[in-house]
Amino acid sequence: MSTGPAPYRPEPLPRRDRPADPVAAAAAFRDAMASRRTVRDFSDRDVPEEAIRAAVACAGTAPSGANQQPWFFAAIRDARVKARIRAAAETEERAFYAGAAGDAWLRALEPMGTGSDKPHLERAPWLIVVFAQRHGVDPDGRKSKHYYVSESVGIAAGFLIAALHRAGLDCLTHTPAPMGFLRDICGRPPSEKPVIVIACGYAAPDAQVPRAAGRKKPMADIFAVIGADVAPFRQGR
């Protein structure tokens, strides 16, 4: 028998240490994250499972619609499983780069130096596959609706990437399409949709990154403080 949703019961906000200078603290975190780069060249240096667990635990603290936490993280270190993922991903990628992506998309990717070969899927010590749960299952086996699944999983993935970077690790986000093979390889149910593969570990000493990836939009293009006198948007402004 389903117990239904839990009633609202408030509790005091947990105490936490707050920096005396929020501007300096925000700037320090900004500077730390500004050193993040997508890495395709990984070393064979070991990454302890505990580090991956801690990073995923951080991702699990992300906010989500109705606190449904519609995510699952499958971590893979086994070389045989990583080889299967690479083989399946490269099959999809060859079709993508052979024309399925379209000329405009391929031109946009040229500065990134990407291609259909994905050796990082085997070389990286860990692969983390992020799944979005389309729905949950009540204790009585009935489906329960999840809300704002894409938004919630996207926030959690951001938490995960930040946690991995904070741990001194490097990573690469990979989204082969279609991705259904990841559900089969990881043994996940049909209700879960794989949305991203994160290869993570330590960058190789001679790792190279695309110069274009370091160029970010200026603040004027991504930020505005909105006041009461804001003018309506006009196309072409």
C-alpha positions in Angstrom: 0.0 0.0 0.0 1.4 3.4 -1.0 2.1 5.7 1.9 1.7 8.8 -0.2 3.7 12.0 0.1 5.1 12.9 3.4 3.5 15.9 5.2 5.3 19.2 5.4 7.3 19.4 8.6 9.7 22.4 8.9 13.0 22.3 10.7 15.6 24.9 11.4 18.1 25.7 8.6 21.3 23.7 9.2 24.1 25.8 10.5 27.1 26.3 8.2 30.3 28.3 8.1 29.8 31.5 6.1 32.8 33.5 4.7 33.2 36.9 6.2 33.7 38.3 2.7 31.2 36.9 0.2 32.8 38.8 -2.7 36.2 37.3 -2.1 34.8 33.9 -1.6 32.8 34.0 -4.8 35.8 35.3 -6.7 38.0 32.6 -5.3 35.6 29.9 -6.5 35.3 31.6 -9.8 39.1 31.6 -10.3 39.3 27.9 -9.3 36.6 26.9 -11.8 38.2 29.1 -14.5 41.1 26.7 -14.6 38.8 23.8 -15.5 39.3 22.5 -19.1 37.8 19.5 -20.9 40.6 17.0 -21.1 40.9 14.2 -23.6 44.4 13.0 -22.7 44.4 11.0 -19.4 47.3 9.5 -17.5 47.1 6.1 -15.9 47.4 7.5 -12.4 44.9 5.8 -10.1 41.9 7.6 -8.7 40.5 6.0 -5.5 36.9 5.0 -5.5 36.3 7.0 -2.4 37.0 10.2 -4.4 34.4 9.3 -7.0 31.9 8.4 -4.2 32.4 11.7 -2.5 32.0 13.7 -5.8 28.8 11.8 -6.6 27.5 12.4 -3.0 28.1 16.1 -3.7 26.0 15.8 -6.9 23.3 14.1 -4.8 22.8 17.2 -2.7 21.7 19.2 -5.7 18.2 20.8 -5.7 15.5 19.0 -7.7 11.8 19.4 -8.5 9.7 18.4 -5.5 13.0 16.8 -4.1 12.4 13.8 -6.3 16.2 13.5 -7.0 15.6 12.0 -10.4 19.1 10.8 -11.1 21.4 7.8 -10.9 25.2 7.7 -11.4 26.9 4.5 -12.7 30.7 4.6 -12.1 32.8 2.3 -14.2 36.4 1.3 -13.6 36.4 -2.1 -15.2 38.5 -2.1 -18.4 36.2 -4.6 -20.2 33.1 -2.5 -19.6 34.9 0.7 -20.6 36.0 -1.0 -23.9 32.4 -2.0 -24.6 31.3 1.6 -24.0 34.0 2.9 -26.3 33.1 0.5 -29.1 29.4 1.4 -28.9 30.1 5.1 -28.7 32.4 5.1 -31.6 29.8 3.4 -33.7 27.4 6.2 -33.1 30.2 8.9 -33.5 31.3 7.6 -36.9 27.7 8.1 -38.2 27.6 11.5 -36.6 30.8 12.7 -38.2 30.0 11.1 -41.5 27.1 13.5 -42.0 24.4 12.8 -39.5 25.3 15.9 -37.5 25.0 18.3 -40.5 27.5 20.7 -41.9 26.8 23.6 -39.5 27.3 21.4 -36.4 30.5 19.9 -37.7 31.9 23.4 -38.5 31.0 24.5 -35.0 33.1 21.6 -33.6 36.1 22.2 -35.7 37.9 24.5 -33.2 37.4 21.8 -30.6 39.4 19.3 -32.5 37.0 16.4 -31.9 36.5 13.3 -34.0 34.9 9.9 -34.0 37.8 8.2 -32.1 37.2 8.3 -28.4 40.3 6.7 -26.7 39.6 8.6 -23.5 36.7 6.3 -22.8 39.2 3.5 -22.2 42.2 5.6 -20.9 40.4 7.5 -18.2 40.5 5.7 -14.9 36.7 6.2 -14.4 33.6 6.7 -16.5 30.5 8.1 -14.7 27.3 7.7 -16.6 24.6 10.1 -15.5 21.0 8.8 -15.9 17.8 10.8 -15.7 14.9 8.9 -14.1 11.8 9.6 -16.1 9.7 8.4 -13.1 10.1 6.8 -9.8 8.5 3.7 -8.2 6.3 3.8 -5.1 6.8 1.2 -2.4 3.8 -0.6 -3.8 5.4 -0.8 -7.3 3.3 1.9 -8.9 4.9 4.7 -11.0 5.4 8.0 -9.3 5.8 11.2 -11.4 9.1 13.1 -11.4 9.1 16.8 -12.0 11.6 19.0 -13.9 13.8 16.0 -14.6 16.1 17.6 -17.2 16.6 20.7 -15.1 17.3 18.7 -11.9 19.7 16.3 -13.6 21.5 19.2 -15.3 22.1 20.9 -11.9 23.3 17.7 -10.4 25.8 17.1 -13.2 27.1 20.6 -12.7 27.6 19.8 -9.0 29.5 16.7 -10.0 31.8 18.4 -12.4 32.6 21.1 -9.8 33.3 18.4 -7.2 35.6 16.5 -9.5 37.5 19.7 -10.3 37.7 20.6 -6.6 39.2 17.2 -6.0 42.0 18.0 -8.4 40.7 15.7 -11.1 40.1 16.4 -14.8 37.1 15.3 -16.8 35.5 15.2 -20.2 31.7 15.3 -20.8 30.6 13.1 -23.7 27.1 12.7 -25.2 27.0 10.1 -28.0 23.6 10.0 -29.7 21.7 7.8 -29.4 22.8 6.7 -25.9 20.5 3.7 -25.2 23.5 1.3 -25.3 24.6 2.8 -22.0 21.4 1.7 -20.3 22.0 -1.9 -21.5 25.7 -2.0 -20.6 25.1 -0.5 -17.1 22.0 -2.7 -16.4 19.7 0.1 -15.8 15.9 0.0 -16.1 13.9 1.4 -19.1 12.6 4.2 -17.0 16.2 5.7 -16.8 17.6 7.7 -19.7 21.4 8.1 -20.1 22.2 11.7 -20.6 25.9 12.1 -20.3 29.2 10.2 -19.8 31.8 11.9 -17.7 35.3 10.5 -18.2 37.5 11.5 -15.2 41.0 11.1 -13.9 44.2 13.0 -14.0 45.3 14.7 -17.2 48.4 13.2 -18.9 51.6 15.3 -18.4 51.5 16.2 -22.1 47.8 16.8 -22.3 46.7 19.3 -24.9 43.4 21.3 -24.9 41.8 23.4 -27.6 42.7 27.1 -27.3 39.2 28.1 -28.4 37.7 26.4 -25.3 39.4 28.9 -23.1 37.6 31.8 -24.6 34.4 32.5 -22.6 31.7 35.1 -23.3 32.2 38.4 -21.5 30.1 39.2 -18.5 28.2 41.8 -20.6 26.9 38.9 -22.8 25.8 36.6 -19.9 24.7 38.9 -17.1 22.5 41.9 -16.3 21.0 43.4 -13.2 17.4 44.0 -13.9 15.6 47.0 -12.5 12.1 48.4 -12.8 13.1 50.5 -15.8 14.2 47.7 -18.0 13.2 48.1 -21.6 11.3 45.4 -23.5 13.5 43.3 -25.7 13.6 44.3 -29.4 15.0 42.0 -32.1 18.2 43.4 -33.5 19.3 45.4 -30.4 
